[in-house]
Amino acid sequence: MLPADKETLKKYLDIFLFTDAAVIASPEDDWLRMIRSGISEDGVLWYYFQNGSGDEMQIFFSQAGIAVKGFDHENELNQFAAEPPNDTFFPRLYHGVPEELLHLFTEDELETATFFLWKQNHESDWHQNEFPGNDGGKAYLLDYIPQSAEDFLEWARDYYHTAIDADIIQNLYTSGAFTRDAALKLNPDCNPEAVLAELH
């Protein structure tokens, strides 16, 4: 499960974002990027994962709380592939979700979902409307947010097919020190200012 603490979760996401932007610095390889981030016009911080295989995850940090929507395209809860679609799926998936969190997503985005997690800012626990025997791809997609340097390094070395400085990653998990030097140690060919500009 995700950490309940907002700043800890944001740090894990930023470690991935920072590393992804540094290692995949070449414009022609930009399609390999796994995570993006930005701030909407109304000041909501967002992160977007896509793995290139049709799976995706959106995470919003708003004044109302945090919302996480995942879509595992091969999961049986994928209503685009259901024959026939289950008319009760989305009402059940979003039952009890505060309107201010649902409004962060477009209608199309809400229909591209196999699981949904949310937590209001005054709460310590995550909420999810679960479906017995099927987590909607939650465990699979949340694994894209490693919660330790060791887990991240294991994934990153396999995905990027390059050496990743373990000390840099460990330091990011320990201190959250996103610096120009750290970016250059991850990839001497990156533009460190551009990498740092990815963080919000």
N, C-alpha and C positions, 0 to 999 in steps of 0.2 A: 504494500500500500504506500501511497505518497506520504511524505512528512506532513504533519498538520501545521507546522510553522511556516508562514508565508515566506519569510526571508530565506529559510533553508531550502525550500522548494525553488525559489527564484535563483539561488546560488547554483543548484544542480543544473538548472536549465541554462544558466549563463556559462557554466563550464563547458557544456556541450556546444553552445553557440560560439563561444570564443575559439574553441579548438576546431570546430567545423570551418569557421571563417578563415582561420590561420592556415590550416592544412590544405584546404581546397581554395587556394587563392587565385588560381588561373581562371580567367573568364570562360575559356573553352570547356573547363571542367565544372562550371557553376551548376550544371544540372545534377551533379552528384551531391550537392548540399542536402543535408538531412533536416536542418532546422533553420527557421527564419524567425525574426522578431520585429516588432514595431509598436508604435503607439497610435491609436485611432484618433480621429478628430476630437472625440469627447474625452480624451485622456486615458483610455483603457489600454493597459499593457497586454500584448498578445504574443504568443509563441505558436508556431505552426510546424509540425513534423510531417514529412512525407517520405516514404521509403522507396518510391519509384515502382512499387509493385501494386499500387492501388489502395494501400493502407495509409491512413492519416490520423493526426491527432491535433486538436486545437485546445489551447489553454489560455484563459482570460483571467487577468487580475483587475478587478474593478473595486470601486468604493463599497460595493455591496458584498463582495466576496470573491471566491475563485470558482471557476467552472472549467471542467475538463470533458471534452467530447472526443470519443474515439470511434474509428470506423475500420473494422477488419473485414475487407471485402470478401474473404473466403468463409467468413463465419455464417452459420445458419440463421443468425438474426439479421443479416443483411436483407433489407426489405426490397431492394432493387432486384435481387435474385430469387425472391420468394414467389412461389407459384401455388396459390394466389397470395398476394401480400396480406399480412395479418393486420386488420384494421384496429386492433386493440394494442398493437405493439407500442406505438409512439405515445399514446395517452398514458400507458403504464410506465414507459421509460422516463417520462418527464413529470410524473405525478409528484406533487409536493415541491417541485423546484420553484424558488421565488421568481416572479415575473421579471424582476430587474436583472436576473442572471440569464433567463431564457432570451431576453431582448438583446443580449450581446451577439446572438447568432442570427443569420438570415434564415428564412424559411427553408431554403434549399440546404443550408448547412445542418439544420436540425433534422432533416430527413436523411442526411448522410451520416448515420450513427448506428453503432451496435452496442455502445455503453456510454453512460454519462455519470460523472461524479460532480458533486458540488459541496461547497462549504461556505457559509456566511462568515464574515470577518469576526463576529463575536463568538463563533463556535470553535470547539477544539476537535471535533470529529467530522470525518467525511461522510456524505450520504450517497447512497446509490440504490436504485430500484433494480434488484437483481432478478435474474431468470434462472430457476433451478436447473442445474446441470450445464449451464452455459454462461460464462462470464462476459460474453460479447467481445472477446479478444483483449480484455483488460490486462491480464497478466502479461500477455505477449507485447502489447504496445507500451505499457508502463515500464517494461524492461529497457526502453529507449531513454529512460531517465535514471542512469546508474546512480546509486547512493553511496558509492565508495570509489576511491581511486583505482582499486584493484579491478572492480567490475568494469569501470569505464575503460581502463587500459586493455583489458581482455577483448572488449568489443572493438575499440578504436584500432588496434593493431591489425585486427582481421579485416575491418571495413576499409581502412585507408591504405592497406598494403604498404606501410612504411613504418620506420622506427618512430616511436613516440617517446619523448623524454619523460620518463616516469617521475623524476623529481619535480618537473614542472606541474604535472597533473596532481601529484600528491600535495604540492604547495597550494594549488588552487582549491582543493578540497579542505585543506587545513585553514588557510587564511583568506581565500577569495581574492588574492592579489592579482588582479588582471592588469598586466603592465605591458609596455612596449617590448621590453626585453623578453618577457615570457612568450609573446607572440613570435618573435624572431627565433627563439630557441625551438619552437614548434615547427617553424618553417622559415629559413633565412630569406626565402624569396617572396614572402608575403609583404603586404603594405601594412605595417603595424597600426598606423593611424586609422586605416579603413577597418581593421579588425576591431579596434577599440570602439569605433563608431557604431558597431553592431549592438553594443550593450546599451541598455536604457535604465 
